[in-house]
Amino acid sequence: MLITSSRRLAGRGGRSDPAARPFERWTLLVLRHRYAVLAAWLAIVVSGGVLVTALPRLLASSYAVPGTESARAATALARGFHERTDGTFTVVFPVRDAPDRQLVTTLRHRLERAAQTLPGGHVASFRVAGGVVYGDLETTAGLQDAKQLTGGLRRLLRREGPALVTGEPALQHDLEPRLAADLRLGEGVALPLVFVVLALVLGWSLGLVIPFVFAASTIAGTVVLVWVCARFFAVGPYTINLVELLGLGFAIDYSLLTVRRYREQSARGQTRTEATVETMATAGRAVLFSGVAAAIGLALLLFMPVPFVRAMGLAGLLIPLVAIAATFTLQPVLLLTCGGRTTRRSRVSEWWRWWAAVVLGRPVRALVAGVAVLTVAAVPALFLRVEPASFAGLPQSLEATRALGELRHAFGPGAVTPTQVVVDTGRTDGATMPAVRAAVDRLSNKLFHDPEVYVVALGRQAPYVSTDGRFTRVLVVGRHDFGSPASRQLVDRLRASYVPAARFPRGTTALTGGAAPQGADFLARTYGFFPWLVLGALALTYVVLARAFRSLVLPLKAVVLNVLSVAASYGLLVLVFHGAQIEAWVPVFLFAVLFGLSMDYEVFLVSRIREVRDCGSPTTDAIAHGLEQTGGVITAAAVVMVVSFAGFVVGSVPGLRQFGVGLIIAVLIDATIVRAALSPSIMALLGRWNWWLPGARARKRLAVVTAAVLVAVAAPTTAAASPTIRLAIAHVVQHCHVWRTPARLLGASTKLTIKPGTRLVIRADCPMDFDYVQTRGPRLALGNPRTFAGQSRVIVFRKPGIYRLQVKNVQTPEDRGLVTLGETNVLTLTVIAR
C-alpha cells in the first residue's frame, strides 16, 4: 500500500504546491524506514530516562558576569586572599545565650575538624556576635564538586550538635531536591489536565496516545543534549524544570496540530499514507516555520555576554529544535500507526464560523477594541522593576536559606553579603605604602557619612591585607539586602564618586566587588544587550515569516502584533506581582520564549488561510475558512500550553513562578485577542495587500540592498583591503596566551609592520572570550569590544601611524582552570602602518 500511495502522490506532483514536494519526499522516505526510526527514538527515550537522574549533579551556575568590575574584583580576592565564593561554605551554630569562652573554643574545634575533611579545606574566618557563632570554610573545589560535599559536611557537623550549613555550594545543593519536588508537583497538576483537554479534542481513540509519546520523545532527546552540554560548560539548576515543562507544552502543541490535520485528510477519503504525507506537507511545514521562529529568540540569547542567560537560552533553544526533528521523523510514523480517523463535524468549528462572520463583518471595531485592550494592559509595563538574585528569590524552607536568615537576623541583611573594595597595588608590600593607606582612609571617611552604609571594616593586617602585602580591602556593610535598589545605588556611588575621590596612587587599581556589585553588573550587562536581542529577533523572524507566508506585509503585521502582546504580558505581570520586583532574568527569557510561542499560532492560522487563498478563494472567504478550521485547534493548543506552564506556578521558586505566570498570560492573550480578533480584522482590512510580494527582479534588487545594508552596519571594517594578515590567539602552558601565525608562535607581545589599508584577521582559537581595547594610534572601528571563543575579528588599518591593541582574557567559571596555567592574560599587539 505504501508503494501504491507513493506513486499516486508522485502522479499528482505537477498539481501540488512545489514548496510541499520536499516535505512529501522526505515523509515517504521516513515511512519506508519507520522501524529504524522507532528504534532510534526508543533508544533516545531510554537514554533520556537514565540521564535525567544524573543530570542534576552536573547543573550549577552563578550570576557572575565575566569582564565586569565585580568579576575582576573576584579574581583579585581569589589571588590575594584565596577567597572563592563558589567553593566556600558558611557554618552557622545557633546559640540561645551569649556563648562563653569554652563553648566558642569547642565550636571552633568542630569547624577545624570539618575543614580537614574537605579538599584544600581551611577555616577562613570565625566570628561570634548577636547570639550566633559562624565561620567560613574555604575549599579548592569548584562549584559542581563543592555542592556534592554539602551532605557529608552536614552529617559530620551534626554528630556533635546542631549546625546549619549555607554558602553558594550549599544553596545549589539544596535547590536540587526542591526543584525536583516542584517538577513532580507541576507534572502532577499538568499531565491529568492535558489528558482531559486532549481527550475532549481528539476523542477516546488510539490517536490520543500520539501527543504523549511525541512529548516524551522530545523531552528525552532534549535531556540527552543538555547532558552532553553540561559536560563541557555550566548549565543552570532550573534547566530540568524548563526542559520538561516547556518541552511538554511545545511538543503537545505541535503534535496536536498534526494529528488534527491528519484526521481532516483521512475524513476526505485518503489512505493512511496519503493522509500522513499531506499532513506533513501542510501542517508539518507550518510546524517547521513556527519552530524556527521559536528558536530564533532563544538562539539570540547565546550571544548575550552573560553566562547565566546563555545557559538558560541554550536549554530553551534545544526544545524547539528537538521538537522539529521529532516532527519530521517520529510523527509521520506515529500518524501512520495510530492516527485514527474521524468524520464528525465539530460544534466548535461552527462556533468559529459564526465568530469569523462577526469579526469580518466589523473589522474596524474589532481592531480598535483589541488594540485598546492590549494598550491598556501594556501601560503597567512602564513601571516594571527588575532585581538580580536576592534572598527573597530563594525558597525559605531550605536549610541554606534558614542559615542565611539566622545571620540576617543577627547582623542585618547587608552583613551577610558585604560589598568589598579590593585594592591591587601591583607589588609586594604595596598595601603598606603611606599613599595607599591615606587613600584607604579617605575612602572609609567618605563611606562613614553615607546613609546606606552601616559598617565600614578595614585594617592593616589579615583579613584586610593579603599575606604578601600586595592587596588590601575595605568591607562595606549596607543596611539593605544585596539585591535591593538601595544597595545598587550605593554601588553606583562607590564607583562613580567615593573611589575616584579617594585618589589612589598611580599604578594602583581599586575594584568594587561582592554580591551587590555583581548584581548591578548583571543588570547593566543584561539590559544593555537586551534591546539588540529584541531588534535581532524582530529582523530574523520577519525574514523567516516572509518565506513562510510568501508576503512582505503579513510578517510585518505579525511582528507588530507580537510586540504588542509581549508588552501587554509584561504589564499584566507587573499587576499580578504588584509590590514585588521581578527577577532580572525573567523578562529577558520571557521575551525569547514568548516571541516564538506567539509566532506558533500566527503561522498555524495564516498558513491555513494561505492554502485556501492559493486555491482561488477570495481573501475574506479564506480568512473565514482559516478561522473555522484552526480556531478550535489553536484554542486547544493554548489550553494545553496554559496547563503545562501551570507547573511553574505551583512551585516554590519565585523566579520560576513569575516566569510561569508571564507565559500563561501571554498565551491567553495571543490565542484570544490577537489570533481571534486582531489578526483576522487586519487581514480583512488589508485585502489583496496581504499577499503583496515584489516580482523576481524586484526581490533580487531588494536582497542586494538588504545585504549591502547589513554589511555596512554589521561589518564596516570588512571593506576591501589588501593584503590580508592572519593572526590567532593561542593558549600555551608557559605563557597562558600568545599571538601566533599559521606557521609559528609570536609571544604575548608582538609588532607588525604593514601597509596602510591592510586587513588583519584575528581568530580566538583558545576556548575563551576576549575583550579588545585600543590604547594608541588613529581610531579603529573595533565595534563591540567582546569577541567570543572561536570567532574572528577583522580590523582594517586605513591610516599611517602606530597602533597599539590590548586583548584581555575574560574569565568565566568554565575557563578558570585554563587561566591558572599561566600568568600572562593580557596580549599586546603593536602595528606600524607605513
VOGU-3710 file (C-alpha; in Angstrom, 3 decimals, decimal comma):
1> mlitssrrla> 0,000/0,000/0,000  2,914/2,340/0,734  4,278/1,890/-2,799  0,874/2,475/-4,379  0,312/5,614/-2,344  3,778/6,857/-3,257  3,025/6,505/-6,948  -0,335/8,205/-6,519  1,318/11,155/-4,741  4,066/11,307/-7,344
11> grggrsdpaa> 1,453/11,285/-10,078  -0,181/14,450/-8,772  3,171/16,150/-8,318  2,525/18,566/-11,139  -0,634/19,864/-9,447  0,784/20,107/-5,927  2,460/23,098/-4,381  6,158/22,994/-5,379  7,111/24,084/-1,839  5,403/20,933/-0,497
21> rpferwtllv> 7,273/18,417/-2,644  10,411/18,215/-0,467  8,199/17,507/2,547  6,349/14,795/0,634  9,553/13,093/-0,492  11,046/13,249/2,990  7,907/11,817/4,595  7,839/8,895/2,181  11,497/8,204/2,956  10,787/8,195/6,697
31> lrhryavlaa> 7,805/5,886/6,290  9,900/3,381/4,324  12,327/3,205/7,248  9,757/3,562/10,013  11,050/0,656/12,103  14,545/2,130/12,215  13,040/5,486/13,181  11,048/3,906/16,017  14,126/2,048/17,241  16,225/5,228/17,244
41> wlaivvsggv> 13,642/7,211/19,199  13,160/4,337/21,630  16,895/4,436/22,341  16,682/8,205/22,846  13,771/7,856/25,288  15,608/5,206/27,300  18,809/7,284/27,346  16,904/10,384/28,425  15,196/8,480/31,227  18,558/7,291/32,528
51> lvtalprlla> 20,404/10,600/32,156  17,688/12,736/33,753  18,634/11,226/37,127  22,329/12,012/36,620  21,854/15,488/35,168  21,186/17,426/38,427  24,709/16,653/39,682  26,136/18,478/36,655  23,981/21,593/36,990  25,431/24,699/38,604
61> ssyavpgtes> 25,582/28,349/37,689  26,141/31,803/39,075  25,227/35,381/38,252  28,878/36,301/37,638  29,458/38,454/34,563  32,931/37,971/33,024  34,848/41,102/32,149  32,993/43,379/34,565  34,486/45,157/37,565  32,860/42,740/40,006
71> araatalarg> 34,385/39,783/38,134  37,824/41,385/38,220  37,356/42,043/41,939  36,503/38,360/42,465  39,703/37,411/40,644  41,707/39,783/42,867  40,098/38,316/46,013  40,931/34,808/44,832  44,530/35,765/44,034  45,239/37,880/47,084
81> fhertdgtft> 43,027/36,385/49,799  42,359/32,915/48,327  38,609/33,515/48,538  36,332/31,662/46,134  32,643/32,060/46,818  31,783/29,067/44,644  33,819/26,797/46,934  33,126/28,416/50,323  30,754/27,068/52,980  29,397/29,136/55,856
91> vvfpvrdapd> 28,604/27,152/59,011  26,180/28,703/61,496  25,954/27,476/65,116  22,744/28,790/66,711  23,197/29,536/70,445  20,499/30,719/72,827  22,534/32,992/75,081  25,845/34,797/74,791  28,354/31,938/74,401  31,163/31,566/76,942
101> rqlvttlrhr> 34,798/31,079/76,021  34,698/27,305/76,400  31,737/26,950/74,024  33,386/29,220/71,458  36,572/27,146/71,617  34,583/23,906/71,213  32,733/25,237/68,186  35,942/26,408/66,560  37,489/22,963/67,010  34,398/21,404/65,397
111> leraaqtlpg> 34,812/23,736/62,447  38,532/22,945/62,111  37,899/19,190/62,170  35,239/19,587/59,497  37,630/21,627/57,333  40,166/18,790/57,368  37,689/16,519/55,551  37,324/18,910/52,592  39,763/19,171/49,658  42,106/22,048/50,479
121> ghvasfrvag> 39,764/22,996/53,315  40,644/25,567/55,959  38,834/27,946/58,310  38,871/31,359/56,637  37,019/33,262/59,355  35,334/32,663/62,700  33,037/35,195/64,346  30,861/35,469/67,449  28,084/38,067/67,724  24,363/38,538/68,155
131> gvvygdlett> 23,626/35,087/69,581  25,212/33,389/66,581  28,580/31,747/66,089  29,602/31,207/62,486  32,620/30,582/60,327  33,637/30,213/56,699  35,203/27,036/55,322  37,102/27,565/52,093  37,968/24,724/49,729  39,795/24,352/46,438
141> aglqdakqlt> 36,787/22,585/44,895  34,776/24,186/42,124  31,059/24,756/42,455  29,930/21,468/40,892  32,279/19,431/43,106  31,740/21,563/46,220  27,973/21,172/46,195  28,409/17,390/46,273  30,337/17,790/49,565  27,451/19,524/51,327
151> gglrrllrre> 25,678/16,406/52,600  28,823/14,859/54,095  29,806/18,136/55,742  26,386/18,476/57,375  26,397/14,899/58,689  29,861/15,373/60,160  28,991/18,618/61,937  25,694/17,340/63,342  27,328/14,408/65,100  28,393/16,790/67,853
161> gpalvtgepa> 25,493/19,233/67,899  23,229/21,481/65,835  24,738/23,326/62,880  23,402/24,929/59,710  25,470/24,962/56,500  24,968/27,599/53,828  27,038/29,286/51,123  26,804/29,051/47,348  27,577/25,290/47,133  25,030/24,502/49,861
171> lqhdleprla> 22,373/26,643/48,178  22,890/24,847/44,872  22,787/21,501/46,690  19,533/22,340/48,479  17,862/23,636/45,327  18,154/20,266/43,568  15,555/18,334/45,639  13,315/21,408/45,873  13,291/21,868/42,099  12,692/18,139/41,653
181> adlrlgegva> 9,736/18,262/44,067  8,344/21,310/42,272  8,675/19,497/38,960  6,824/16,431/40,265  4,081/18,673/41,617  3,880/20,609/38,356  3,677/17,432/36,293  1,101/16,026/38,680  -1,048/19,089/38,015  -0,363/19,410/34,283
191> lplvfvvlal> -0,494/15,856/32,938  -4,036/14,928/34,068  -5,400/18,247/32,809  -3,570/17,883/29,490  -5,043/14,389/29,156  -8,569/15,734/29,713  -8,090/18,522/27,139  -6,718/16,147/24,511  -9,498/13,653/25,167  -12,060/16,375/24,514
201> vlgwslglvi> -10,298/17,431/21,300  -9,232/14,062/19,875  -11,826/11,791/21,434  -11,228/8,399/23,020  -9,070/6,637/20,479  -5,584/5,329/19,928  -4,647/8,702/18,473  -4,815/10,148/21,990  -1,509/8,413/22,692  0,402/10,244/19,942
211> pfvfaastia> 0,896/13,632/21,685  2,160/11,967/24,865  4,601/9,700/23,019  5,753/12,664/20,977  6,220/14,808/24,133  8,136/12,071/25,950  10,461/11,669/22,967  11,036/15,420/22,633  11,804/15,848/26,322  14,091/12,809/26,380
221> gtvvlvwvca> 16,012/13,998/23,322  16,460/17,440/24,866  17,669/15,915/28,151  20,304/13,904/26,285  21,617/17,020/24,530  21,590/19,072/27,754  23,549/16,309/29,488  26,166/16,438/26,746  26,385/20,243/27,005  26,640/20,129/30,807
231> rffavgpyti> 29,805/18,014/30,491  31,602/20,949/28,885  30,238/24,140/30,463  27,998/25,345/33,264  24,249/24,814/32,847  21,804/26,349/35,315  19,887/24,449/38,025  16,491/25,431/36,543  17,240/23,533/33,346  15,350/20,305/34,047
241> nlvellglgf> 12,177/22,164/35,019  12,408/24,316/31,892  13,049/21,367/29,607  10,248/19,185/30,946  7,507/21,806/31,290  8,373/23,906/28,226  9,004/20,708/26,275  5,612/19,345/27,271  3,875/22,473/26,005  5,806/22,763/22,746
251> aidyslltvr> 5,618/19,059/21,878  1,907/18,584/22,513  1,206/21,846/20,712  2,958/20,648/17,552  1,619/17,108/17,790  -1,960/18,250/18,293  -1,788/20,377/15,133  -0,546/17,491/13,000  -2,969/14,916/14,430  -5,959/17,176/13,740
261> ryreqsargq> -4,769/17,823/10,192  -4,197/14,083/9,637  -7,745/13,315/10,705  -9,082/16,013/8,433  -7,243/14,459/5,489  -8,454/10,992/6,470  -12,039/12,230/6,559  -11,656/13,177/2,883  -11,121/9,545/1,948  -7,337/9,482/1,715
271> trteatvetm> -5,386/6,397/2,709  -3,206/6,434/5,812  -0,075/7,049/3,770  -1,654/9,791/1,677  -3,083/11,496/4,751  0,283/11,319/6,500  2,199/12,741/3,555  -0,345/15,528/3,004  -0,286/16,367/6,710  3,476/16,720/6,788
281> atagravlfs> 3,435/18,837/3,621  0,957/21,270/5,179  0,843/21,111/8,985  4,426/19,822/9,113  5,578/22,795/7,063  3,778/25,123/9,492  5,483/23,390/12,439  8,866/23,857/10,777  8,466/27,602/10,385  6,889/28,087/13,811
291> gvaaaiglal> 9,661/26,027/15,408  12,329/28,067/13,653  10,608/31,265/14,795  10,541/29,921/18,353  14,224/29,031/18,138  15,315/32,457/16,876  14,689/34,392/20,088  16,212/31,625/22,192  19,219/31,334/19,874  19,942/35,045/20,232
301> llfmpvpfvr> 20,316/34,520/23,993  23,516/32,625/23,192  25,095/35,896/22,061  24,367/37,692/25,330  27,623/38,261/27,252  26,114/36,845/30,473  26,847/33,138/31,156  23,670/32,554/33,197  21,428/33,865/30,401  23,433/31,992/27,775
311> amglagllip> 22,953/28,710/29,641  19,215/29,306/30,003  18,995/30,195/26,328  20,797/27,021/25,298  18,432/24,832/27,310  15,427/26,607/25,807  16,813/26,528/22,258  17,234/22,761/22,261  13,496/22,221/22,922  12,057/23,536/19,607
321> lvaiaatftl> 14,985/22,077/17,661  14,364/18,592/19,034  10,608/19,081/18,557  11,196/19,891/14,870  13,399/16,818/14,478  10,736/14,628/16,108  8,022/16,163/13,932  9,748/15,118/10,714  10,917/11,681/11,852  8,784/10,233/14,635
331> qpvllltcgg> 5,480/11,995/13,984  4,829/10,550/10,484  5,377/7,050/11,851  3,014/7,667/14,765  0,363/9,073/12,429  0,618/6,081/10,091  0,446/3,651/13,009  -2,299/5,088/15,216  -3,534/8,342/13,717  -7,175/7,270/13,719
341> rttrrsrvse> -9,978/8,638/11,588  -12,850/10,986/12,306  -15,712/12,288/10,205  -17,651/14,196/12,839  -18,288/17,855/12,296  -17,387/19,699/15,444  -19,672/22,255/17,022  -16,515/24,189/17,830  -15,917/24,715/14,103  -19,458/26,022/13,697
351> wwrwwaavvl> -18,897/28,475/16,539  -15,689/29,684/14,945  -17,504/30,127/11,625  -20,005/32,377/13,413  -17,185/34,298/15,134  -15,390/34,807/11,816  -18,556/36,358/10,389  -18,771/38,715/13,388  -15,146/39,875/13,136  -15,039/40,133/9,353
361> grpvralvag> -18,346/41,975/9,338  -16,979/44,681/11,671  -13,193/44,625/11,220  -12,598/48,243/12,311  -14,453/47,759/15,586  -12,616/44,521/16,290  -9,263/46,144/15,541  -9,889/49,230/17,695  -11,246/47,178/20,609  -8,348/44,701/20,533
371> vavltvaavp> -5,642/47,370/20,296  -7,288/49,359/23,105  -7,362/46,345/25,436  -3,725/45,437/24,774  -2,566/49,051/25,114  -4,267/49,420/28,493  -2,769/46,099/29,607  0,701/47,214/28,463  0,722/50,512/30,401  1,876/48,940/33,733
381> alflrvepas> 4,970/47,647/31,898  6,315/51,206/32,205  6,628/50,518/35,938  8,430/47,191/35,540  11,276/46,950/38,051  13,766/44,109/38,000  16,268/42,890/40,559  19,159/40,451/40,462  19,143/37,303/42,554  18,443/38,089/46,204
391> faglpqslea> 17,495/36,462/49,492  13,799/36,924/48,666  14,241/34,877/45,496  15,150/31,700/47,404  12,706/29,118/48,803  12,574/29,866/52,518  12,313/26,197/53,528  15,874/25,306/52,511  18,450/24,753/55,249  20,892/27,039/53,446
401> tralgelrha> 18,249/29,771/53,352  17,401/29,325/57,032  21,092/29,684/57,877  21,227/32,937/55,931  18,117/34,035/57,812  19,894/33,451/61,130  22,790/35,625/60,001  20,479/38,335/58,651  18,578/38,414/61,948  21,779/38,625/63,997
411> fgpgavtptq> 23,791/41,091/61,908  21,392/42,743/59,483  20,746/41,956/55,794  23,821/43,752/54,481  26,292/41,940/56,718  25,664/38,584/55,062  26,858/39,791/51,657  29,039/42,896/52,150  30,440/44,949/49,300  34,230/44,816/49,076
421> vvvdtgrtdg> 36,595/47,393/47,656  39,719/45,451/46,670  42,885/47,472/46,117  45,629/45,906/43,989  48,852/47,877/44,449  50,683/45,817/41,825  53,672/44,959/44,011  54,629/43,116/47,173  54,036/45,121/50,397  52,384/47,843/48,339
431> atmpavraav> 49,495/47,961/50,818  51,860/49,395/53,457  52,722/52,441/51,324  51,648/55,711/53,001  49,883/56,901/49,825  47,794/53,728/49,674  46,909/53,907/53,376  45,941/57,556/53,035  43,671/56,743/50,074  42,010/53,909/52,028
441> drlsnklfhd> 41,440/56,289/54,951  39,889/58,894/52,651  37,594/56,231/51,193  36,463/54,996/54,597  35,849/58,560/55,842  33,580/59,214/52,853  31,714/55,956/53,405  31,051/56,678/57,089  28,795/59,566/56,068  26,745/57,612/53,508
451> pevyvvalgr> 23,212/56,953/54,844  23,117/53,449/53,351  26,397/52,347/54,999  26,008/50,533/58,318  29,586/49,354/58,959  32,960/50,000/57,316  35,644/47,432/58,183  39,321/47,942/57,348  42,695/47,195/58,889  46,417/46,744/58,341
461> qapyvstdgr> 46,558/43,008/58,949  44,738/39,887/57,806  41,963/39,513/56,760  42,158/43,057/55,346  45,669/42,792/53,879  46,944/39,839/51,867  49,862/37,776/53,150  52,246/39,242/50,559  51,031/42,789/51,196  50,047/43,381/47,596
471> ftrvlvvgrh> 46,286/43,588/48,181  44,209/45,418/50,740  40,453/45,660/51,031  37,625/47,558/52,672  34,410/45,779/53,658  31,256/47,891/53,326  28,134/46,615/55,085  24,896/48,196/53,888  21,516/48,441/55,569  19,560/46,559/52,886
481> dfgspasrql> 19,664/43,235/51,113  22,226/42,995/48,302  19,535/42,828/45,609  17,654/45,936/46,718  17,738/49,234/44,780  19,378/50,960/47,784  22,333/48,553/47,650  22,762/49,037/43,901  22,667/52,805/44,348  25,436/52,502/46,927
491> vdrlrasyvp> 27,498/50,573/44,384  26,956/53,358/41,854  28,137/55,976/44,373  31,181/53,889/45,245  32,263/53,546/41,633  31,348/56,994/40,399  32,244/59,119/43,416  33,821/57,584/46,502  36,610/55,505/44,920  37,742/58,260/42,483
501> aarfprgtta> 37,630/60,815/45,326  39,940/58,607/47,420  42,761/59,387/44,914  44,605/56,072/44,933  48,179/56,453/43,649  49,128/55,773/40,025  49,578/52,074/39,274  47,038/51,070/41,909  43,699/49,552/40,938  40,631/49,756/43,187
511> ltggaapqga> 37,833/47,343/42,276  34,345/47,099/43,748  33,118/43,532/44,171  30,744/41,379/46,151  27,119/40,360/45,743  25,640/43,841/45,266  28,205/44,959/42,627  27,805/41,621/40,860  24,038/42,151/40,746  24,498/45,688/39,411
521> dflartygff> 26,860/44,406/36,698  24,427/41,611/35,837  21,631/44,108/35,293  23,804/46,540/33,333  25,250/43,889/31,007  21,961/42,027/30,515  19,769/45,029/29,795  22,478/46,794/27,839  22,290/43,940/25,344  18,548/43,315/25,601
531> pwlvlgalal> 17,497/45,969/23,010  19,805/44,339/20,458  18,224/40,971/21,265  14,786/42,432/20,557  15,885/44,016/17,270  17,617/40,832/16,163  14,564/38,712/16,949  12,292/41,106/15,054  14,528/41,163/11,977  15,215/37,438/11,762
541> tyvvlarafr> 11,619/36,487/12,469  10,446/38,829/9,727  12,714/37,048/7,232  11,511/33,582/8,303  7,837/34,536/8,135  8,287/36,264/4,776  9,482/32,921/3,445  6,657/31,031/5,158  3,827/33,383/4,108  5,298/34,440/0,739
551> slvlplkavv> 4,401/38,016/1,588  6,194/41,109/2,846  3,122/42,579/4,556  1,911/39,694/6,709  5,256/39,230/8,529  5,267/42,931/9,418  1,756/42,602/10,830  2,811/39,508/12,813  5,872/41,222/14,288  3,918/44,330/15,348
561> lnvlsvaasy> 1,174/42,262/16,987  3,790/40,132/18,692  5,493/43,144/20,232  2,134/44,467/21,405  1,162/41,143/23,011  4,547/40,818/24,763  4,209/44,371/26,123  0,717/43,544/27,407  2,103/40,405/29,069  4,774/42,470/30,827
571> gllvlvfhga> 2,133/44,916/32,017  -0,151/42,239/33,435  2,842/40,521/35,031  3,560/43,750/36,922  -0,069/43,865/38,094  -0,065/40,239/39,251  3,145/40,677/41,264  2,316/44,185/42,413  4,747/45,228/45,159  7,301/42,533/44,286
581> qieawvpvfl> 10,216/43,134/41,984  10,671/40,777/39,040  13,857/38,728/38,883  16,211/40,141/36,272  16,389/37,057/34,035  12,601/36,656/33,789  11,716/39,481/31,309  14,632/38,573/29,013  13,928/34,857/28,880  10,192/35,544/28,807
591> favlfglsmd> 10,590/37,663/25,679  12,683/34,993/23,955  10,111/32,265/24,658  7,017/34,404/24,089  8,235/35,623/20,741  8,383/32,054/19,499  5,136/30,957/21,127  3,242/33,880/19,634  4,548/33,059/16,189  3,266/29,467/16,568
601> yevflvsrir> -0,378/30,451/16,369  0,260/33,097/13,724  1,902/30,507/11,480  -0,869/27,951/12,101  -3,599/30,462/11,204  -2,006/32,293/8,263  -0,653/29,097/6,682  -4,177/27,698/6,523  -5,521/30,978/5,130  -2,753/30,963/2,537
611> evrdcgsptt> -3,673/27,416/1,441  -7,279/28,415/0,774  -6,217/31,656/-0,916  -3,893/29,746/-3,262  -6,849/27,593/-4,338  -8,525/30,726/-5,728  -10,832/31,778/-2,887  -11,243/35,492/-2,085  -9,250/36,781/0,860  -12,309/37,258/3,086
621> daiahgleqt> -13,513/33,703/2,456  -10,006/32,374/3,058  -9,821/34,167/6,414  -13,208/32,812/7,462  -12,228/29,274/6,437  -8,876/29,576/8,242  -10,552/30,681/11,469  -13,134/27,918/11,198  -10,530/25,196/10,661  -7,798/26,369/13,057
631> ggvitaaavv> -9,712/28,274/15,744  -10,552/25,127/17,684  -7,104/23,564/17,465  -5,370/26,844/18,375  -7,667/27,217/21,386  -6,981/23,638/22,454  -3,234/24,124/21,960  -3,370/27,303/24,044  -5,204/25,483/26,840  -2,559/22,748/26,753
641> mvvsfagfvv> 0,171/25,392/26,956  -1,524/27,118/29,898  -1,923/23,826/31,748  1,708/22,886/31,084  3,008/26,255/32,274  0,899/25,987/35,422  3,595/23,564/36,532  5,909/26,558/37,035  3,328/28,466/39,060  2,722/25,753/41,671
651> gsvpglrqfg> 6,443/25,565/42,505  8,289/27,257/45,351  10,932/29,217/43,400  9,732/32,829/42,969  11,574/33,389/39,685  10,034/30,311/38,066  6,585/31,320/39,354  6,971/34,738/37,727  8,130/33,092/34,518  5,155/30,707/34,514
661> vgliiavlid> 2,620/33,471/35,152  4,103/35,535/32,321  3,856/32,585/29,917  0,250/31,842/30,852  -0,809/35,472/30,434  0,910/35,748/27,056  -0,570/32,524/25,667  -4,086/33,540/26,712  -3,677/36,994/25,149  -2,264/35,581/21,947
671> ativraalsp> -4,847/32,835/21,461  -7,809/35,102/22,166  -7,365/38,803/21,448  -4,565/38,578/18,893  -5,436/35,478/16,839  -9,219/35,645/17,206  -9,730/39,377/16,682  -6,722/41,486/15,718  -5,063/39,245/13,145  -8,214/38,461/11,074
681> simallgrwn> -9,514/42,036/11,288  -6,232/43,483/10,000  -6,114/40,929/7,201  -9,696/41,784/6,247  -8,821/45,480/6,040  -5,655/44,866/4,029  -7,444/42,735/1,448  -5,223/41,885/-1,527  -2,309/43,762/0,036  -1,899/40,821/2,435
691> wwlpgarark> -0,210/38,873/-0,339  1,969/41,639/-1,745  5,329/40,320/-2,870  7,566/42,065/-5,425  8,418/40,340/-8,666  11,543/38,237/-9,079  13,651/41,147/-10,351  12,489/43,462/-7,574  13,172/40,759/-4,970  16,725/40,368/-6,250
701> rlavvtaavl> 17,286/44,102/-6,038  15,798/44,158/-2,546  18,050/41,278/-1,496  21,131/43,110/-2,801  20,172/46,322/-0,996  19,429/44,427/2,228  22,741/42,588/2,076  24,585/45,868/1,451  22,890/47,499/4,443  23,679/44,541/6,688
711> vavaapttaa> 27,308/44,544/5,617  27,565/48,297/6,152  26,003/48,102/9,619  27,399/44,850/10,956  30,858/44,737/9,429  32,149/48,192/8,496  35,716/47,054/8,906  35,493/44,324/6,311  35,781/46,663/3,356  38,253/45,712/0,666
721> asptirlaia> 41,804/45,887/1,928  44,971/44,317/0,686  46,916/42,400/1,703  45,392/40,263/4,485  47,344/39,123/7,559  46,016/36,348/9,788  46,761/36,023/13,498  45,323/33,750/16,161  45,187/33,810/19,956  46,572/30,527/21,211
731> hvvqhchvwr> 46,911/29,034/24,690  50,177/27,513/25,873  51,162/26,421/29,347  54,243/28,644/29,595  52,602/31,980/28,791  48,854/31,234/29,036  48,040/33,304/25,897  50,232/34,175/22,931  49,868/35,520/19,404  50,527/33,062/16,630
741> tparllgast> 50,565/32,988/12,856  49,613/29,886/10,855  53,305/28,967/10,956  54,687/29,869/14,410  54,170/31,341/17,878  54,949/35,057/18,282  54,684/35,554/22,048  52,422/37,601/24,313  53,662/40,920/22,854  54,494/41,370/19,201
751> kltikpgtrl> 54,980/44,019/16,495  53,821/44,052/12,900  54,862/46,415/10,096  52,199/46,726/7,398  50,972/48,928/4,563  48,026/51,281/5,144  44,802/49,543/4,131  45,951/46,122/5,307  43,254/43,901/6,763  44,157/41,942/9,903
761> viradcpmdf> 42,051/38,881/10,762  42,380/37,712/14,394  40,782/34,450/15,453  40,325/33,309/19,061  41,465/29,690/18,872  41,631/29,474/22,668  38,261/28,358/24,182  37,746/31,680/25,967  36,235/35,120/25,391  38,392/38,223/24,910
771> dyvqtrgprl> 37,998/41,999/25,207  39,799/44,304/22,739  40,957/47,811/23,697  42,913/50,286/21,570  45,469/52,241/23,610  47,301/54,141/20,840  47,036/55,314/17,249  44,364/56,569/14,850  40,941/55,401/15,896  39,987/51,909/14,716
781> algnprtfag> 36,445/50,668/14,127  36,530/47,885/16,716  32,776/47,784/17,374  31,816/45,536/20,279  34,925/45,034/22,431  33,933/41,440/23,210  34,929/38,591/20,898  33,666/35,143/21,815  35,550/31,870/21,626  36,039/30,625/18,085
791> qsrvivfrkp> 35,050/33,920/16,456  37,190/36,056/14,168  37,667/39,814/14,343  38,572/41,832/11,224  40,474/45,119/11,688  41,443/47,474/8,854  44,351/49,893/9,402  43,449/52,637/6,937  45,771/55,459/8,020  49,534/55,525/8,529
801> giyrlqvknv> 50,595/55,521/12,168  51,462/53,383/15,164  48,557/51,377/16,556  48,531/49,515/19,839  45,910/46,977/20,890  45,489/45,149/24,168  43,497/41,925/24,279  42,471/40,590/27,674  41,004/37,213/28,540  37,508/37,345/30,067
811> qtpedrglvt> 37,492/34,850/32,897  34,416/32,647/33,235  33,817/29,756/35,651  34,439/27,330/32,800  37,794/28,970/31,980  39,212/29,187/35,478  41,267/26,002/35,211  42,919/27,215/31,985  43,642/30,672/33,332  45,633/29,286/36,256
821> lgetnvltlt> 48,068/27,574/33,873  49,919/30,812/33,234  50,383/34,410/34,299  50,149/36,359/31,027  46,489/37,020/30,327  46,893/40,369/28,517  48,220/40,373/24,960  49,782/43,462/23,370  49,881/43,985/19,615  51,770/46,949/18,092
831> viar> 51,063/47,647/14,411  53,175/50,130/12,442  51,331/51,198/9,274  53,643/52,998/6,811
//
